[in-house]
Amino acid sequence: RYFRWWYKKTRIEKKTAFIDLLCAVPLQQIYGCPLGGIGGGTITRGWRGEFCRWQLNPGIYHYETVIADQFTVCLRCKGQTVYQQVLSVERPSTLQGWNWGYCGHYAFYHALYPRAWMVYELPGQNVVLTCRQVSPVIPHDYKDSSLPVGVFIWEVENGRDEDVDVSIMFSLQNGTGAKQDRSGGHWNEPFSFEKEGERVAGVLLHHCTCVNPFTLAISAREKAGTEVTHLTAFNPAGSGREVWQDLLQDGRLDSSAGKSSPTEKGEVTAAAVCVSCRVPAHGHRTLELALAWDMPRVHFGSKEKLHLRRYTRFFGSGGDAAPALSHHALTHYEEWERKIEAWQKPILENSQLPSWYKSALFNELYFMTDGGTIWVEVPPDCCAEDLQGPEGAGLSHLLPVLREYGRFAYLEGQEYRMYNTYDVHFYASFALIMLWPKLQISLQYDIAVTVVNEDIQPRQYLMGGQTAQVKLKNVVPHDIGDPGDEPWQRVNAYLMHDTADWKDLNLKFVLQVYRDYYLTHDSLYLRDMWPVCQAVMESELKFDTDNDGLIENGGFADQTYDAWVVNGASAYCGGLWLAAVCMMCKMAEVLGDTKIQQKYTDILSKGKEAFERMLWNGKYYNYDSSGSDTSSSIMSDQCAGQWFLGACGLDQGEFEVFPKSHVVSALRTIFEKNVMGFAGGTMGAVNGMRPDGVPDTSSVQSNEVWIGVVYALAATMIQEGLVEEGFRTAEGCYRTVWERLGMAFQTPEAYREKKVYRSLAYMRPLSIWSMQLALERRASQAPAPMQPSQVPIYP
C-alpha cells in the first residue's frame, strides 16, 4: 500500500513524499555544527571545513558540498608570499588553479553547539590558526536567537621570530549547489555598512529565484590594523587561477567597484572577501568574518500564503537586511559568547557529569535550528478571530502570545517532513520548555486551536485506500502540516493511519500543559488550556470501553510506536492515561474546579487498580493485556507516564500513581534485560525484550533502539535514584551515534544492533534535556547546597 501511494505521489503528481522510504537520504559522515539561529534557515559546515548541508527554503534540504565555499590562508613575510593554501582536504576537479589537499593530520575539529572550533597548524610555517564558529543560539533570547547568521573568528598565533602578514579569504558561490544556481539572473555587489563607529565590508550575493529569493552576504570587520578587500565575482566552475593569483600577488583582492552582471542561464558565479593584518613575531591577532543570509519572505510548497520570518521584526522584510545582519553579527558575537558561556559553563565544569553527556546535551540541540525549523511572525493586521477560528474564543491569551513570540515549527525529522509531529514533540519538548519556554507555549496554542475547531479540510485518502476526516474536533492532530503544502492551514500530513483513533496524542497534550505550567508558573496559559484539556480528556474517555478507569488500545498501531500493535490495556498508553488523569486532578485543584477534580479522582482510583491488576507481573508492567505471544514483552518505554509525573513533582505522596517499588523494579528489569542484555550494554535500550533475554522481533519497531526514548528512560532512572544506571543507559546511544556510526549532527530516530538505522536527523533525541531537568530536580532536593552546575536554567 505504501508503494502504490509513493508511486502516485512521486511519479504521477511529481511531488515529494512526506516520508520517502524508498529514497532515503544516504548517510554521509561529514557533518559538523550548523550555522544560523532559530527559524531562519541553516547552513551546515562539515568537520573538514566544507559547507555541505543547506536548509534555506523552510523544511527543504540540499545535501551538497559546494567546492567554492572555502577559507584560504595567505602568509607573507618581508613583502613576499611564503605560503598560500585552501584550508580543505578536498582535491576537486574544479578550481584547479587553487592549492588544495591540506593535510588533515595538521587540523583538529571540536564542536559544542552552538559553537565549533577548527585548529590548523600550518605545516612548516610556525603559525597556528584557530577558527571559532559562533551562531546566536541563546536560551531565553527571542531576538538574536532568530538571526540567520554565523560568525568565524580567526585567532592567528605567530610563532616566528619575524612579523608575518596574514590574510584569510572567504569565498562563496551564489547559491546552495542546487540546479537553481544555474537558472540565470543572479548577481553580486560589494557593500560596506557603518553604524556607531563600527564598520563592516563585504559582498552581497543576490540569488534571484521566482519563489523565496534570498541574499547571501560574506563580510569582515574593519578595525585598526585590519584591511578588508573583496572580489565581486568569479567563475567557480573554472580554474579559479585569476582569484588565486590576485591573492598570491599581495595578500589582497582587487576590490573593484560596481555590481557584477547577472548570470546567464547555465552560468554560476561566486565572490570572495579577504581580511588581512600584520601579526608581530611571537604575537597574536584576531580576524573576524561573517556569513549572513536574508530570505525574509517565504512561501511553503503550496505558495498560497506569504510568511515573514521572525527576524524581520528587527531587520525588516524588504530583502535588503544582509548588510545590517552582518554588522550586527560582527559587533555582537562577543556578547553572544558571554551568554553562551554563562549558560554552558556550570554544566561543563561539573566534574560529576561525564564528558560524553556534556557533549550530547549541547550538541543534540542542533536540531532546534537544523530541524527544518521555521519561526514566523503573525501578520500585524491579524485579529483574534483569524487565529482562533469559530470555536477558539476561550483562548484569550492566544493572540498576545503569538503576536509577541510568533509561530514556531520544526520537522519530525529531516527525512520525515511533518511539522510539530506531536507524539514525538512530547519527548523533544523538554528542550523548548527549558530553554525557549515561550516557543513551547506558542506551539501549544497552535495545537489548542486545531483541537477546538471543526475540521474544514476535505477528507483524506489514507495509504490503505480508505478515507478519513483529516482531524476531528477535540482531538489533537498528529502534526500541523507538510512544508511542501501549507502548514497550520492544512494539518495532519501523516497518511499511514487515521490518527483520530490514536490513544497517546490527547494525553500528551494534557501532560505537556501541566509540565509547562509547573516550570513557567504561567497561570494565564493554564487557564486558557484548562477547557481544552477537559475536551481532549472527554474525547479520550471513549477508549475506556469497560469503564474500569483505564483506556484500551485497539489492536492496531494506534500510538507513536505506529508499527507495533497493541491490544487491550497497555503499559505505554495506560501509563500515559493515568499520568494525564493525575495531572487533571492537580490542575483542577490549582484552578479550584472541585467538580472536575472529583470526577478525575474517581477515575484515577479505579484506573490505578485496573492497571496494576492487568499489567503488573511482579517484576515489570507487561506490554499489553492481550495474552498474545508478545504481550509479556519488556517495553523500555513502559514508564513514560511516570517520567512526566516525576518531571513535575507528582511522583510521591498523595499524587503517587504507580507504586514506587514497582517503578524501580520495572526500571531495574529494563536495565538488566533491554540495556545490559542487548549488545553487551553498549547500545542503549532496545524497545522490546522478551523475558528470556531475546529482543522482541514481532515488529520492525520492537527490535529497534529509539535514541530519544532512551534519553527519556535515562531521565526516569535518574528521577528514581538509579543515576548510574541512567547514565550507563544513555551513554550507549551517544557512543553508538556520535562515535561508532559517525552520525554527528544527524542523530537518527532509530538503529538496530547490526548497524541498520532509520530516519536521519530526528526530533526525538532532544529529550536528553529531560535528563538535565532530572539532575537539577535531584540537586534541588539534596540537603547539601546546590552546585553551580545544578542551578535550574529555566526562569
C-alpha positions in Angstrom: 0.0 0.0 0.0 2.9 2.4 0.7 4.5 1.7 -2.7 1.2 2.4 -4.6 0.9 5.7 -2.7 4.6 6.5 -3.2 4.4 5.9 -7.0 1.3 8.0 -7.4 2.8 10.9 -5.3 6.3 11.0 -6.8 5.9 9.7 -10.3 2.4 10.9 -11.3 1.9 14.0 -9.2 5.6 14.8 -9.3 5.6 15.8 -5.6 7.9 15.0 -2.7 6.7 12.3 -0.3 6.3 13.3 3.3 8.2 10.1 4.2 10.2 8.6 1.3 11.1 5.1 2.5 12.3 4.2 -1.0 14.8 7.0 -1.5 16.3 7.6 1.9 18.9 10.3 2.5 22.3 8.5 2.3 24.5 8.5 5.4 27.4 10.9 5.0 29.8 11.0 7.9 30.8 14.6 7.2 28.6 17.0 9.1 29.6 19.5 11.8 27.9 22.3 13.7 25.2 24.1 11.7 25.2 27.8 11.3 22.3 30.1 12.0 19.8 30.9 14.6 16.3 29.5 15.1 13.8 29.5 12.2 15.7 31.5 9.6 17.3 28.5 7.8 20.6 26.8 8.3 23.9 26.2 6.6 25.9 23.3 7.9 29.7 23.3 7.9 31.3 19.9 8.0 34.1 18.9 10.3 36.5 19.0 7.4 35.6 22.7 6.8 33.2 22.2 3.9 29.8 23.8 3.5 27.7 20.8 2.9 24.0 20.9 4.0 21.6 23.7 3.2 18.2 24.4 4.6 17.1 27.9 3.4 13.7 27.1 2.0 11.6 26.0 5.0 11.9 22.3 5.6 13.7 21.6 2.3 17.3 20.3 2.3 20.1 20.2 -0.2 22.9 17.8 0.7 25.6 19.4 -1.5 29.2 20.2 -0.8 29.8 23.4 -2.7 33.5 23.4 -3.5 33.9 27.1 -4.0 32.8 27.8 -0.4 36.2 27.8 1.3 38.6 29.6 3.6 42.1 30.2 2.2 45.1 31.5 4.1 47.9 33.6 2.6 51.1 34.2 4.6 53.6 36.9 3.6 57.0 37.8 5.1 59.1 40.8 4.0 56.8 41.6 1.1 56.8 38.0 -0.3 54.1 35.4 -0.2 55.6 32.3 1.5 52.5 30.1 1.9 49.1 30.1 0.3 46.7 27.2 0.9 43.0 26.3 0.7 42.1 25.1 4.2 40.5 22.0 2.9 41.5 18.3 2.4 39.5 18.2 -0.9 41.1 17.7 -4.3 38.3 18.8 -6.6 38.0 18.7 -10.4 37.1 22.4 -10.5 39.1 25.5 -9.3 42.3 23.5 -10.1 44.3 26.7 -10.1 44.0 26.7 -6.3 46.3 24.9 -3.9 44.1 22.1 -2.5 44.8 19.0 -0.4 45.6 20.4 3.1 46.9 17.5 5.2 44.3 16.6 7.7 47.0 15.5 10.1 47.6 19.2 10.9 44.0 20.0 11.7 41.6 19.4 14.6 37.8 19.9 14.9 35.7 20.3 18.0 32.1 21.2 18.3 29.9 22.2 21.3 26.7 23.6 19.9 26.2 26.4 19.0 30.0 26.8 18.7 32.7 24.9 16.9 36.5 25.2 16.7 38.9 24.3 13.8 42.6 24.4 14.6 45.1 24.5 11.7 48.8 24.1 12.4 50.2 25.3 9.1 53.0 22.8 8.3 56.5 24.3 8.2 55.2 27.8 8.9 55.2 28.0 12.7 51.8 29.7 12.5 48.6 28.3 14.1 45.1 29.3 13.0 42.1 28.7 15.2 38.7 29.3 13.6 35.9 29.7 16.1 32.4 29.4 14.7 29.6 31.0 16.6 25.8 31.1 16.0 23.3 33.1 18.1 21.5 30.3 19.8 21.0 31.7 23.3 18.4 30.4 25.9 15.6 32.8 26.7 16.7 35.2 23.9 13.9 35.7 21.4 15.6 38.3 19.2 19.2 37.4 18.4 18.4 33.7 18.6 16.3 34.2 15.4 19.0 35.7 13.3 20.2 33.9 10.1 23.9 34.5 10.7 27.2 32.8 11.7 30.5 34.3 12.7 34.0 33.0 12.1 36.6 34.4 14.5 40.1 33.6 13.3 42.8 33.6 16.0 46.3 33.8 14.5 49.3 32.8 16.6 52.7 33.7 15.0 55.5 31.5 16.5 58.1 33.0 14.1 60.9 35.3 15.1 59.6 37.8 12.5 56.4 39.6 11.7 54.1 37.9 9.3 51.2 39.4 7.2 48.2 37.0 7.4 45.2 37.1 5.0 42.1 34.9 5.3 40.0 34.8 2.2 36.4 33.6 2.4 34.9 32.5 -1.0 31.3 31.7 -1.6 29.2 30.6 -4.5 25.9 32.4 -5.2 23.5 29.6 -4.3 23.5 26.3 -2.5 24.8 23.9 -5.1 21.3 23.1 -6.4 20.3 23.4 -10.0 18.8 26.9 -9.3 22.4 28.2 -9.1 22.4 27.9 -12.9 18.9 29.4 -13.5 20.4 32.7 -14.5 19.8 36.3 -13.2 21.9 36.0 -10.1 24.4 38.8 -9.4 26.8 40.1 -6.7 27.8 43.5 -5.4 30.2 44.9 -2.8 28.9 46.7 0.3 30.0 48.4 3.4 27.9 49.2 6.4 28.9 51.6 9.3 27.0 52.1 12.5 28.0 53.6 15.8 31.6 53.8 14.7 31.8 50.2 13.7 32.3 49.3 10.0 32.0 46.0 8.1 32.6 45.4 4.4 32.0 42.5 2.1 30.0 41.2 -0.9 26.2 40.6 -1.3 25.3 37.6 -3.5 21.7 38.1 -4.7 20.0 34.8 -5.6 17.0 35.7 -7.7 14.7 32.7 -7.9 11.0 33.1 -8.6 10.0 31.7 -5.2 11.8 32.6 -2.0 14.7 34.6 -3.4 17.5 35.4 -1.0 20.7 37.2 -0.5 23.9 35.7 0.9 26.5 38.1 2.5 30.1 37.4 3.2 31.8 40.2 5.2 34.6 41.1 7.6 35.0 43.6 10.4 37.2 46.6 9.7 39.3 47.9 12.6 42.7 49.4 13.2 45.4 47.4 11.6 43.0 45.3 9.6 42.2 45.7 5.9 39.2 44.2 4.1 39.3 43.6 0.3 37.0 41.8 -2.0 36.4 40.2 -5.4 32.9 40.9 -6.6 32.6 37.9 -9.0 34.5 34.9 -10.3 33.5 31.7 -12.1 33.5 28.8 -9.5 33.2 26.3 -12.3 36.5 27.3 -13.9 40.1 27.0 -12.9 40.0 30.0 -10.4 43.5 30.9 -11.4 42.7 34.7 -11.6 41.5 34.6 -8.0 44.5 32.7 -6.8 47.0 34.9 -8.5 45.2 38.1 -7.2 45.6 36.9 -3.6 49.1 35.5 -4.2 50.4 38.7 -5.5 50.0 40.9 -2.4 47.7 39.1 0.0 44.8 41.3 -1.1 41.9 41.1 -3.6 41.4 43.7 -6.3 38.3 45.4 -4.7 36.7 46.6 -7.9 33.7 48.8 -7.5 30.2 48.2 -9.0 27.9 45.3 -9.4 28.5 42.1 -11.4 26.5 41.3 -14.5 23.6 39.0 -13.9 24.4 35.4 -14.8 23.3 33.8 -18.0 21.3 30.6 -17.8 23.7 27.7 -17.2 26.3 30.0 -15.5 27.3 30.1 -11.9 29.0 33.0 -10.0 30.9 33.3 -6.8 32.5 36.1 -4.7 35.3 36.4 -2.1 36.2 38.6 0.8 39.7 38.9 2.3 40.7 40.3 5.7 44.3 40.9 6.4 46.6 42.1 9.2 50.2 42.0 10.4 51.0 39.7 13.3 54.1 40.6 15.2 56.8 38.0 16.0 55.5 35.6 18.7 52.3 37.7 18.7 48.6 37.1 18.3 45.9 38.8 16.3 42.2 38.3 15.6 40.4 38.4 12.2 36.6 38.4 12.1 34.4 37.2 9.2 30.6 36.6 9.0 28.1 34.7 6.8 24.6 36.0 6.7 21.6 35.1 4.6 18.4 37.1 4.1 15.3 35.2 2.9 12.7 37.3 4.8 9.5 36.4 2.9 8.8 32.7 2.5 6.2 30.6 0.8 5.7 26.9 1.6 5.2 24.4 -1.2 1.6 25.4 -1.9 2.7 29.0 -2.5 -0.7 30.1 -1.0 0.4 32.3 1.9 3.3 34.7 2.4 5.1 34.3 5.7 7.6 36.8 7.3 10.3 35.2 9.3 10.8 36.2 13.0 14.0 38.2 12.4 12.1 40.6 10.1 10.6 42.2 13.2 14.1 43.5 13.9 15.6 43.9 10.5 12.7 44.4 8.1 11.3 42.3 5.3 12.5 44.2 2.3 15.2 41.7 1.3 17.9 44.3 2.0 18.8 43.3 5.5 22.0 41.3 4.8 24.4 44.3 5.5 22.7 45.2 8.8 22.6 41.5 9.8 26.3 41.1 9.0 27.1 44.3 11.0 25.0 43.1 14.0 26.7 39.7 14.0 30.2 41.0 13.9 29.6 43.6 16.6 27.5 41.4 18.9 29.1 37.9 18.8 31.2 38.7 21.8 28.1 39.3 23.8 26.6 36.1 22.4 29.6 34.1 23.5 29.4 35.6 27.1 25.8 34.5 27.3 26.5 31.0 25.8 29.4 30.5 28.3 27.3 31.6 31.2 24.7 29.0 30.2 27.1 26.2 29.5 30.0 26.7 31.9 28.3 25.5 35.1 27.4 22.2 33.4 30.8 21.8 31.7 32.6 22.5 35.0 30.6 20.0 37.0 33.1 17.1 37.5 30.3 14.7 38.5 28.9 14.8 35.0 30.6 12.6 32.4 32.2 14.3 29.4 30.1 12.4 26.8 26.9 13.7 28.5 28.1 17.3 28.2 28.8 16.8 24.5 25.4 15.1 23.9 23.4 17.6 25.9 24.6 20.6 23.9 25.3 19.0 20.5 21.8 17.4 20.3 20.4 20.9 20.3 21.5 21.3 16.7 18.0 20.1 15.8 16.4 23.2 17.3 17.7 25.2 14.3 18.5 22.5 11.7 15.3 20.6 12.0 13.7 22.4 9.1 12.8 24.9 11.7 10.6 27.9 10.8 9.7 30.8 13.1 7.3 33.3 11.6 5.5 36.5 12.6 1.8 36.7 12.9 0.6 39.4 10.4 0.2 42.8 12.2 -3.4 43.2 10.9 -4.3 39.7 12.2 -7.2 39.6 14.7 -8.1 37.1 17.3 -10.8 35.6 15.2 -8.4 34.9 12.3 -6.2 32.8 14.6 -8.8 31.2 16.9 -11.4 30.1 14.4 -15.1 29.9 15.3 -14.6 27.7 18.4 -11.4 29.2 19.9 -12.8 32.3 21.6 -11.9 30.9 25.0 -8.1 31.1 24.2 -7.9 34.6 25.5 -4.1 34.8 25.6 -3.6 33.2 22.2 -3.3 36.5 20.2 -0.9 38.2 22.6 1.4 35.2 22.8 1.5 34.7 19.0 1.9 38.4 18.4 4.8 38.7 20.8 6.6 35.4 20.1 5.4 34.3 16.7 4.7 30.9 15.4 7.3 28.1 15.7 7.5 24.8 13.9 10.2 22.1 13.4 10.1 18.8 11.5 9.8 15.4 12.9 13.0 14.7 11.0 14.9 15.8 8.0 13.5 12.7 6.2 10.1 12.8 7.9 8.7 16.0 6.6 5.9 16.9 9.0 5.9 19.9 11.2 5.4 19.7 15.0 4.7 15.9 14.9 3.0 15.9 18.3 3.6 12.3 19.6 7.4 12.9 19.0 7.4 16.5 20.2 6.2 15.1 23.5 9.8 13.9 24.0 11.6 16.7 22.4 9.6 19.4 24.1 11.8 19.4 27.2 14.5 21.4 25.2 11.9 24.0 24.3 10.3 24.4 27.7 13.7 24.6 29.5 15.5 26.9 27.0 12.8 28.8 25.0 9.7 28.3 27.0 7.7 31.0 25.1 8.1 28.9 21.9 6.7 25.9 23.6 3.8 28.0 24.9 3.2 29.3 21.3 3.3 25.8 19.8 0.8 24.6 22.4 -1.6 27.4 21.5 -1.4 26.4 17.8 -2.2 22.8 18.8 -5.1 24.0 21.0 -6.6 26.0 18.1 -6.7 22.9 15.9 -8.2 20.8 18.8 -11.2 23.1 19.5 -12.2 23.8 15.9 -14.1 21.6 13.5 -12.2 20.0 10.6 -12.8 22.0 7.4 -10.4 20.2 5.2 -11.6 17.7 2.5 -11.4 14.0 3.5 -8.0 12.4 3.4 -7.1 9.4 1.4 -5.0 7.0 3.6 -2.4 4.6 2.2 -4.7 1.7 2.7 -7.2 3.1 0.3 -9.7 4.3 3.0 -10.7 7.8 3.6 -10.8 9.7 6.9 -11.6 13.1 8.2 -8.3 15.0 8.4 -8.9 15.9 12.0 -11.8 15.6 14.4 -12.9 18.2 16.9 -11.5 17.8 20.4 -8.8 15.5 19.1 -5.1 16.5 19.0 -3.6 16.4 15.5 -0.7 14.3 14.6 1.2 17.2 13.0 0.5 20.7 11.7 1.4 20.0 8.1 3.9 19.4 5.4 6.4 22.1 4.3 5.6 21.1 0.8 2.0 22.2 1.4 0.6 24.9 3.7 1.4 24.1 7.4 -1.0 25.5 10.1 -3.7 25.7 7.4 -3.8 22.0 6.4 -2.8 19.8 9.2 -2.1 16.0 9.5 0.2 15.3 6.6 0.6 11.8 8.1 -1.3 9.4 5.9 -0.2 6.0 7.3 -3.2 5.6 9.7 -6.2 7.6 10.9 -4.7 9.3 13.9 -8.1 10.3 15.3 -8.0 6.9 16.9 -4.5 7.2 18.3 -4.5 6.8 22.1 -1.5 8.9 23.0 -1.9 12.3 21.3 -4.6 13.8 23.6 -2.8 12.5 26.7 0.5 14.1 25.6 -1.2 17.4 25.3 -2.5 17.3 28.8 0.8 16.2 30.2 2.7 19.0 28.5 0.2 21.6 29.6 0.8 20.9 33.3 4.5 20.3 32.8 4.7 23.8 31.1 2.8 25.4 33.9 4.9 23.7 36.5 8.1 25.0 35.0 6.9 28.5 34.0 4.2 29.3 36.5 2.2 30.9 33.7 -1.3 30.9 35.2 -2.9 32.7 32.1 -1.7 29.8 29.9 -3.1 27.2 32.4 -6.5 28.9 32.5 -6.7 29.1 28.7 -5.7 25.4 28.3 -7.9 24.0 31.0 -11.1 23.8 28.8 -9.0 22.3 26.0 -7.6 19.7 28.4 -11.1 18.8 29.6 -12.3 18.5 26.0 -9.5 16.1 24.9 -9.8 14.0 28.0 -13.6 13.7 27.5 -12.8 12.6 23.9 -10.3 10.1 25.3 -12.7 8.6 27.7 -14.4 6.7 24.9 -11.4 4.4 24.7 -12.2 3.1 28.2 -14.7 0.6 26.8 -15.3 -1.3 30.0 -15.5 1.6 32.4 -12.7 0.4 34.6 -10.9 3.8 34.6 -8.3 2.6 32.1 -8.2 3.1 28.4 -7.7 0.2 26.0 -5.7 0.1 22.7 -7.5 -1.0 19.6 -5.5 -3.9 18.2 -3.8 -1.8 15.6 -0.8 0.6 15.7 -2.5 3.5 17.4 0.2 5.5 19.1 3.8 6.7 18.5 5.0 3.1 18.0 3.0 3.1 14.8 4.2 -0.3 13.6 4.0 -2.1 16.9 0.4 -3.3 17.5 -1.1 -3.0 21.0 -4.3 -4.7 22.1 -6.2 -4.1 25.3 -4.7 -2.3 28.3 -1.1 -1.3 27.8 1.8 -0.2 29.8 2.6 2.7 27.5 -0.8 4.2 26.7 -2.3 3.1 30.0 0.6 4.7 31.9 0.2 7.9 30.0 -3.5 7.9 30.6 -3.1 7.6 34.4 -0.5 10.3 34.4 -2.8 12.6 32.5 -5.7 11.8 34.8 -3.5 12.6 37.8 -2.5 15.9 36.2 -6.2 16.7 35.6 -6.7 16.3 39.3 -3.8 18.6 40.1 -4.8 21.3 37.6 -8.4 21.2 38.9 -7.0 21.7 42.4 -4.9 24.7 41.3 -7.8 26.3 39.5 -10.4 25.5 42.2 -12.6 23.3 39.9 -13.8 20.8 42.6 -16.3 19.1 40.3 -13.7 18.1 37.7 -11.3 17.3 40.5 -13.7 14.8 42.0 -14.5 13.3 38.6 -10.9 12.5 37.8 -10.0 11.5 41.3 -12.6 8.7 41.0 -11.3 7.7 37.6 -7.8 7.6 38.9 -8.7 5.4 41.8 -10.3 2.9 39.5 -7.7 3.1 36.8 -4.7 2.6 39.2 -6.3 -0.6 40.4 -7.0 -1.9 36.9 -3.5 -1.0 35.7 -1.8 -2.9 38.5 -4.2 -5.9 38.2 -4.0 -6.3 34.5 -0.4 -5.4 33.7 1.9 -5.8 36.8 3.6 -9.3 36.7 5.7 -9.0 39.8 8.8 -7.5 38.1 7.6 -5.1 35.4 4.5 -4.0 33.5 3.5 -6.2 30.6 3.5 -4.6 27.1 -0.3 -5.2 27.0 -3.1 -7.3 28.5 -4.0 -9.2 25.3 -2.4 -12.5 26.3 -0.7 -12.8 22.9 2.7 -14.3 22.4 4.4 -11.0 22.9 2.1 -9.3 25.5 4.7 -10.1 28.2 7.5 -8.2 26.4 9.5 -5.8 28.4 9.0 -2.4 26.9 11.8 0.1 27.5 9.2 3.0 27.4 6.7 1.4 29.9 7.3 4.2 32.5 6.7 7.1 30.2 3.8 8.3 32.4 6.0 8.2 35.5 8.7 10.1 33.6 6.4 13.1 33.1 5.0 12.8 36.7 8.5 12.9 38.1 9.4 15.9 36.0 6.5 17.8 37.5 7.0 16.7 41.2 3.9 14.5 41.1 5.5 11.2 41.8 5.2 10.8 45.5 2.8 11.4 48.4 -0.9 11.9 47.6 -0.1 12.1 43.9 1.8 8.8 43.7 0.2 6.9 40.7 2.5 4.0 40.3 3.9 2.3 43.4 7.5 3.4 43.8 8.6 -0.2 44.4 7.0 -1.2 41.1 8.6 1.6 39.2 12.0 0.9 40.5 11.6 -2.9 39.9 10.5 -2.2 36.3 13.4 0.2 35.6 15.9 -2.4 37.1 14.4 -5.1 34.8 14.7 -2.8 31.8 18.3 -2.1 32.7 19.1 -5.8 33.1 17.3 -7.0 30.0 16.8 -4.2 27.5 20.1 -2.4 28.2 22.7 -4.9 29.6 21.2 -7.8 27.8 21.3 -6.1 24.4 24.6 -5.7 22.5 26.6 -6.1 25.8 25.1 -3.0 27.2 26.8 -0.8 24.7 23.9 0.5 22.5 21.3 1.8 24.9 17.9 0.1 25.4 16.1 -1.9 22.8 12.4 -1.0 22.6 11.2 -4.6 23.3 12.8 -7.5 25.0 11.3 -10.9 25.7 11.6 -12.2 29.3 14.0 -14.8 28.2 16.5 -12.1 27.0 15.8 -12.2 23.3 14.8 -9.0 21.5 11.1 -8.8 20.6 11.1 -9.2 16.8 7.3 -9.1 16.4 7.5 -5.7 14.6 10.2 -3.5 13.0 10.0 -1.1 15.9 10.1 -3.5 18.8 13.5 -4.6 17.6 14.9 -1.0 17.4 16.6 1.3 19.7 15.0 4.8 19.7 17.6 7.3 20.9 15.0 9.8 22.2 13.2 7.1 24.1 16.5 6.0 25.7 17.3 9.5 26.9 13.8 9.7 28.4 14.3 6.3 30.0 17.6 7.5 31.4 15.9 10.6 32.9 13.3 8.4 34.5 16.0 6.3 36.1 17.7 9.4 37.4 14.4 10.7 38.9 14.1 7.4 40.7 17.6 7.4 42.1 19.1 5.0 39.6 21.6 7.6 38.5 24.5 5.3 37.5 22.1 3.1 35.5 20.6 6.2 33.8 24.0 7.4 32.6 25.1 4.0 31.5 21.8 3.6 29.5 22.1 6.9 27.7 25.9 6.6 27.1 25.3 3.6 24.8 23.3 5.7 22.4 25.8 8.6 22.4 28.8 6.2 21.8 26.9 4.4 19.0 25.6 7.5 17.2 28.4 10.1 17.6 31.4 7.8 17.7 30.9 4.3 16.3 28.4 5.2 13.4 29.8 8.7 12.7 26.3 10.3 12.7 27.3 13.6 14.3 24.7 16.3 13.8 22.3 13.8 12.2 21.1 11.7 15.1 18.6 9.2 13.7 15.3 8.1 15.2 16.4 4.5 15.4 19.0 1.9 14.9 19.3 -1.9 15.3 22.2 -3.9 16.7 23.7 -4.7 13.3 24.2 -1.1 12.0 20.8 -0.7 10.4 19.4 2.8 11.1 16.3 4.7 10.2 15.4 8.4 9.7 18.5 10.5 9.9 18.4 13.8 11.8 15.3 13.3 14.0 13.4 15.4 16.6 13.0 12.9 19.5 16.7 12.9 20.8 16.1 16.5 22.1 14.6 14.6 25.1 18.1 14.5 26.5 17.2 17.8 28.2 14.8 15.8 30.4 17.9 14.2 31.8 19.2 17.7 32.7 15.9 18.5 34.3 16.0 15.3 36.4 19.5 16.1 37.5 18.5 19.7 38.5 15.5 18.4 40.4 17.6 15.9 42.3 20.1 18.6 43.2 17.4 20.9 44.4 16.1 18.2 46.7 19.5 17.3 48.1 20.3 18.6 51.6 23.7 19.9 50.6 23.9 23.3 48.9 23.4 23.3 45.1 26.4 23.2 42.9 26.6 26.0 40.3 26.0 23.4 37.5 22.7 22.4 39.1 21.1 25.7 39.2 17.9 25.5 37.0 18.4 27.1 33.7 14.7 27.9 33.1 13.2 31.0 34.8 
